[in-house]
Amino acid sequence: MKQNYLLALASAFLLWLAWPPIPFTAPVLLVAMVPILLAVDNIILSDRKRKGALVFRAAFLCFCAWNTASIYWVINSLTAVMPVPMAVFVSIIPFGLGSLLMAAAFWLYYKLRLIGTTVLSYAGLICFWIAYESLHQSWELAFPWMNLGNGFAQAHYLIQWYEYTGVYGGTLWILTCNILAFETYKAYKAGALKKVKLAAWTGGTALLPMVISLGIYFAYTEKSNPANIVVVQPNIDPYQKFGNLPPAVQIERLIALSDSLGQSNTEYFIWPETAISQKTDEATIREDHNFQTIQDFLVKYKNGNLLSGIESFALYDSAKTATARFDEMQRVYFDVFNAAVLIENSPEVQFYHKSKLVPGVEQTPFSNSMSFLKPAFKAFGGSAGSYGKQDEPSVFFSQSGIGAAPVICYESIWGEYVGDYVEKGAQFIAIITNDAWWGNTSGKDQHLQYAKLRAIETRRWVARSANTGISGFINQRGDITQQTEWWVPTALKADINLNDELTFYVRNGDYIALAGSAGTGVLILLMLASLFTGKRQQKIRSHD
């Protein structure tokens, strides 16, 4: 069994090696899971008892080691907003839960091997894995950061076909290549006649999508439809942002940086998440001093609009939403939002409320059934209730009619959700974030790289404003055309090309995830039916 654990750790190392932000290693993903497949095969063909438990253990070791090595920075972000004990508890979600679901996919693959052919079992493994990724981006403990298809973000020129498939196309490709590589390895080891044919299939499956992608990449030409955009990176220490540094001083810094690059035809100034840090009543924002200061700044820019993050709230006379809380002092219900706001040279104001909230930090997962945890979160420095949110994305339209997608931080990991903005008229994507909580770790670099995937899927420019870095611009091919340094106050400007065309992926969404989930449902029914028929393959009879 020791050898199998070493194989599991070998896969973990290869997966980490291929993961962003390490450059030039992404193709390693196409063979990184071969060692864990070998370990599982060794267990299945052995005469050991409790094979299912051994498969699960080896797979969990592999994926927990990979997850922890790749997203270690999660602890940094959590300790910034809550004490260490609670941060360790909440970190179980990304470190452990994802690993458990990945291991469960391998366990189901093992169970399917007991009743089906090898080909059916491999198809099952692909379906089970895709279903896990689909679940882990749709339930209240969502954390799709480690979806396999994200791994090629660093090598975006090799996955231009994501405009047709989205990230799930990458997951399907990676799993298929690993299975073929594993079968090729077994054929060569056994001296089988089909080894050359399998090697050809493996090479073709790995290389053909890359060749097609390179062809798309070099042939892609943007249609000229320019708009001048300025992104601002104020570099405000997050511990001062909500503490010692007055909001008015922060606004002054943001305006000064904006003015340093603004020009007469600037359409959008983009400020980061919670740039307007003073909690603001959405109903009375026009009377707010910060709002009036911003409008004074915009006077000199005829078509100028400010898209900014804001801490806002809304008051109700009753519990109008599932997240509404009750203020005992004022005797009113209220919602607090991590929001975006669009301010222009008119009384018109547009709000968007962040929808994809961080579990444990911005929302209490399964709040109806786990309401007993709210006092614990509050005592440890978290939120006693979830932030308010809206169920669907909404697009900001400027005075001149330019549609912008206000994507707030964590939301940029959801390909289909960002695609919904585009389907509703967004001509470019504005990602506003505050990555300072993570510190100078690979978290901020991964977050930037993932934004390239959204550019390819939608064929939209991305204008990224981060509080402390990394801010920048990404074109429709996924190239980073400009970017800032970490922890530097600055601003960038660019004439980006707006786009009105919809890609196949935007029109059809995560259809591969739906197919994988449907396949999983059918296969699980098949396995349940086998319990009543007693069907088993004798060569790998279970001792569980």
N, C-alpha and C positions, 0 to 999 in steps of 0.2 A: 504493500500500500504506500510505502514511503516514496517509491518511484512515481506513483501516480500523483502524489502531492507535489513532487518536484516538477512534473509536467504541467500541473495546474499553475504553479508559480511562473513557469516559463511562458505560458500564455499571458499571464498577467503582465509580465515584463514587456513582452512584445506589443501588447495592446497599449500600455503606457508609452512605450517608445514611439508608437505611431500617432499618438494623440496630440492635438494642438496644445501648446504653441511650438512644439519641437518641429523645426522645418525639414522638409524634403523626405520625411519618413512615412508619410501617409500610406503609400502602397503596401507597407508591411502589414496593414490591417487585413489584406487579402489572404494572408497565411497565418496570422497571429493566433487563430483559434485551433490550429492543427494540433498542438500539444494537448489541449484539454479534450479535444475529440478523441485523441489516442488514449488518454487516461480513462475516459468513459468507456471506450471500446474494450480496454484491458479489463475493466471491472465487469462489464457485461459478459465477456467470454470466460471469466474466471469461475471457479467453483466455490467462491466465497458466499457466505450467507448475508442477508440484508443488503443486497446489491443496490436497491433504491436509495437507502440511506447513504451508502458510500458514494454513489453518483452525486447525490445532492451535496454532500460534504466537500468533495473535490471541486465541484463547480462553484460552490459558495466561496471557498478559499480563493479560487482564481479571480472571481469578479469583485469580491470585497477588497482584495489587494489592489486590483486595477483601479477601482473607484476611489479608494482612499489615496492612492498615489497621485491620481489625476485631479481630484477636487479637494485636496487637503485644506485649501484656503477657505472652505466653508466655515470652519471654526472661527477664522478671523472675522468674517462678516457677522456671525452670530454673537460673538463676545462683544461686538461694538454696540449691540442694542439690548443685550441681556447678560446677566451674570454667567460665569463659566459653567456652573452645574446645569443650568437650563440650556446653555448652548450645546453642551455635550449631549444632553437628552434629545434636543431637536435635530442635531446632526445625524442621529440614527436614520432620519428620513433619507438623505442622499447617500450616506455611507452604507447603511445596512439594508434598507428596504429595497432599493434598486437591485442590490446584489442578491437578495432573497428571490426577487421576481425573475432575475436572470437564471439563477440556479433552478427555479421551478420549471423554466422552459426546458432545461436539460433533463430534469427528472421526468417530465412528461414525454420527452423524446425517448428515454429509456423504457417507459411503460408502453409506448407505441411499438418499440422494437419487439416486445413480447408477443404481439399479435399480428404484426404486419411485416411487409417486405422491407428491405433496406431502403429502397427508393421512397416508399411511403413514409418511412420514419424520418428520412432527411427532409421531405416535404413538410412533415409535421414539425420538425425542429424550426424550420423557417417560419411557419405559421405561428408557432408558439412564441417565438422571439418577437415577431412583429406585433402580435397581440399584447405581449407584455409592454412594448414601447407605446402602443396605442393607449393602454390602460394608464400607464404612468405619465401620460400627458393630458389625461382627461378627468381624473378623479381629484378629490380634494387634497391628496398628498402628492400632487403632480410635481415631477422634477425630471423633465425630458433632456436635461443637459448632456447625459451620457448615451443618448441614442446613437447607434453605430454610424448612421449616415452623417452625423455631425463631424466625424473624424477626418473627413476629407476637406474641411474648411480651409486648412492651411494650403492645400493643393487645389484651389478652386478651378484652375484651368483644366483639371482632369474630370470635373463633374459638371460641365456646362449643361448636360442633359437633365439636370435637376429642374429646369424650366418645364419639363414634361412629367417628372415623377415626384419631385420634392425629395426631402431627406429619406423617406422610406424607400425610394428607389436605390439609394446608396446602401441602406441596410440589407435589402434583398441581394444586391450585387456582392457585398462583402461576405454574407453568409454562404451564397452559392459558390463563390471562389474558394472559400475555406473548405467546404465539403468536397469539392472536386480535387483540391490539393491533397486533402487527407486520403481520398480514394486512390489518387495517383501514388502517394507514398506507400500505401498498403500494397498496391499492385507491383511496384518496383521491389519492395521487400520480399514479396512472395514469388517474384520472377514470372508474373502472369503475362500472357501474350497481349492482353489489352492495355499494357502499361503505356505504350507509345500513343495509342489512341486517346487514353485518358489525359496524358500530358498535353496533347494537342488541344483537347477540349478545355483544359485548365488555362493554358496560355491564351487561347482565343477568348475565353470568357473574361479573363483579366484585362487583356490588351485592347480588344475591340471597343469597349466603351470609352477607354482613354483616347484612342485614335479619333473616334467620332467627336469626342469632346474638344480635342485640340483643333479639329476642323471647324467646329462651331465657334470656338474662341477666336481664332484668327480671322474668320470670315465675318464675325459680328460687327455691324456698323450702327452706331446710334443715329437716329434721326435728329437733326438740329432743331431744338425747341428750347432755347436757353432761358434760365431764370437765375438771378443773382441771389445767393444764399450766404449768410454769415453764421457760423457756429461759434459759440463762446465757451471757454473753459476758465471759470473764475478762480479755480484752485483754492477753494475755501475749506479749511479743515472741518470735517463733519462734526467734530466734538465742539467746535466753536459755532458752527452753523446753527445749531439749535440751542446754543447756550450763551456764550460771552459776546459774540459778534452781533450787534443789532441788525435786524432785517434791512433797515434803511441804508446802512453802510454796505451791506451785500448788494443791494440794488444799485447803488452808486458805482460799485466796482464793475458790475455787469454792464451797465450803461457805458462806462468809459471804454471798456474793451470792445463793445459793439460799435461805438462811435469811431474807434480807431480804424475800422475797416469798412464801415458803412459807406455806400455811395448812392447817388440819386436814384438809381434803378434797383436798389436792393428790395427784394420782395419779402423775404423772411429773415428775421433774426431768431436764432434758436438758442435758448438757454436750457441748462440741464434740469434733471429731476429735482423737485423741491427747491428750485432756485428762488422762488418767492416763498420763503420759509415761514413767514408769519401766517398763522391760521386765519383764513379769510372766509367770511360769510358770502357764499355765492350770490345770495339775493341782494346784497348791498355792496357789491364789489366796486361799483361806480363811484361810491362815496369814500372809498378807501384811499389813503394817502399814497400808497405804493402804486395803485392803479393810475392815479392822476400824474404821478412822477413819470411813469412809463409813457403815458399819452403825450406829455410834454416833450419827451425824448423823440417820439415818433413823428412829431409835427414836421420836421425837416425832411422826412422821407415820404414822398407822395404816395407810393404804393406799399409802404413799409407795414409789416405785421410782425408782432412778437409772439412766438410759440414758446411757452415756458412751462416748466414743472411748477406746481403750486400745492401747498398744504391748504385744503379748503374744507368747508363743512356746510351742511344744510340743516335747517331746523324744521320740525314737523309738529303738528298738533296731535298726531297719533302715530302709532308704530306702522308707518307706511311701507317699510321695507323689512326684510328678514334680518338685516344687520343694524337696524335702528336701536340706539341705546337711550336710556332715560336719564336726564339730568335732574337730580333731586332738588338742587338749589333753584333752578329756573323753572322747574316743572314743565319741561319740554322734551320731546324726543329729538334725536339728532343723529346724523351720519357724518363720519370723518372720511375724507378721501385723499388718497395719493393721486393727484389729478394733473391734467395738462390744461392750459388756458390759451386762447388766442385773443390777443388784444390788438386793435387797429385804430386808425384815425376816425373813430366814430363811437357812438355809445354801444355798438354791437359787441357782445362778448360771447365766446363759445367755450364750453367746458367738455372735457372727456375724463371719465373716471376709470382709473386703472382696473382692469378686469382680472388679469392673471396675477393673483396675489401670492406672496411667498408663504407657504404653510408654516404655521407656528409663530411667524413674525408679523405678518399682515392679516392673517386670518386664523381662526381656530378650526382645524380640520374637523369635519363631521360635527359641526357645532351643535346640532340638534341632539345627537346621541351622546356627545362627549362634553356637554355643557359643564359637567363637574370639574373639568380641567381649567375653566376660565380663571378661578381664583388663584390657581397655581401659576398660570402665565402672568397674571397681574403682579403677584408677589415676587416673581423672579425678574420683573422688569419688562415683560412682554406686554402685548395688548390684551386687555380684559375682554375685548370683543373684536370682531372682524372689522376691517375697513369696509366702507361702502364700495360698491362697484356697479358697473353696468354689464349687461350680459353680452352685448354685441359691440364691435368696434364702430366708431363714428369718425368721419373725416372732417378736418378743418378746411374751410374754403376761404381764401384770402379775398380782399376787395376786388382784385382783378380776376378772380375765379380759379386760382391755382389750388388744387387739392393736395393736402399734406396728410400723411398718416401719423398721428401722434402716438408713437409706440414707447411705452414707459418701461425701461430697464428689462426686467425679467420676461416681459411679453415678447421680446425679440427672439426668443427661443422657439416660438410656435409658428411654424411655417404657414399652416392653413389659416390661422388667425390673422396673420399679417396679410395674407392673400385676400382675406375678406375686406380689409381696408381698401385694397387696390380695386376689388370688384365694385366697391361703392364710390369710386372716383378719385382715389389718391394717385397723384402723378409722381410723387416721390415719397420716400420714407424718412421721417424724422425720428431718430432714436434718442431719447433723453434719459440719462442715467447718472447714478452716483456710485461709482465703483470704488470710492475711497475706503469704504468699510472693509474691503478685502485686503487692503494694504498693497504693497508692491509685490504681488504674487502673480502666478500664471492665470488667476481668475480673470483679471482685467483683460489679458491678452486673448484668452479663449472667447470672452464675451465679444471682443472686437472681431475676431475671426468668424464667429457664427453670423455676424451681420452680413458677411459676404454671401452666405447662403441665401439670405432673404433677397439680396440684390439679384442673384441669378434666378431664383424661383419666380420672381415677379418682373424681372427686367426693369427695375426702378433704381434710380440713384438713392443712396443712403447718405443722409447728413446726420452725423453723430455728434451730440454735445454731451460731454461727460464732465462732471464737476472738477475732478482732478486728473482726468485722463483715462482712456485715450480717446480724444476727439478726432474727427476726420471726415473725409468724403470717400465714398465707394461708388464706382461707376456701374453701369448696367451689366458689365461682364464679371463684376466681383473684384476688380482691381482696386486696391487702396491708392487713391491718387494723391491724397494728402493725409498726414496724421501728426498729432502733437506728441510731445514728450510727456512722460509721467511727472506729475506734481510741478507743473509750470503754468502760471497764469498767462493765457494767450487767447487769440481768436484766429479763425481761418475763414477765408471766403473763396467761393468758387462759382463759376457759371455752369450750372448743371443742366442736363437735357431732361426735360419733362417727357413723360411717355403716357399715352392713352390706351395702348394696345394691351390686351389681356393674354397672358400665356396659357398654355394648355393646363398647367398645374393650377393657376388661379381659378380657371373656370371649373375644374373638376375636384380640387382639393386632395385630401389624403385617401384616394381610392385604394391605394395599395394597403394601407392600414385596415380599411374596411374588409378587403378581400382576405387578408391574413387573419383577422378576427373571426370572419365567417368560417374560414377553413378550420380554425381552432375549435369552434363550436361543433362542427361536423365530426372532427376527429375525436373530441372528448365523448361525444355521444357513441361513437364507434367503440371506444375503450370501455365505456359503461356497459354497452351491450355485450361485450366480451366477458364481463363478469358473470353473466347469466348463462353463456354458452360454454364457458370454461376453456375457450380457445387459447392456446399458447403455442409458441414455437419451441419445440423440444430442445433445440441446441442452446437456447439461452434461458432455460426454465428458471423462474424466480424462486428464491428461497425466503422471500419476505413473509 
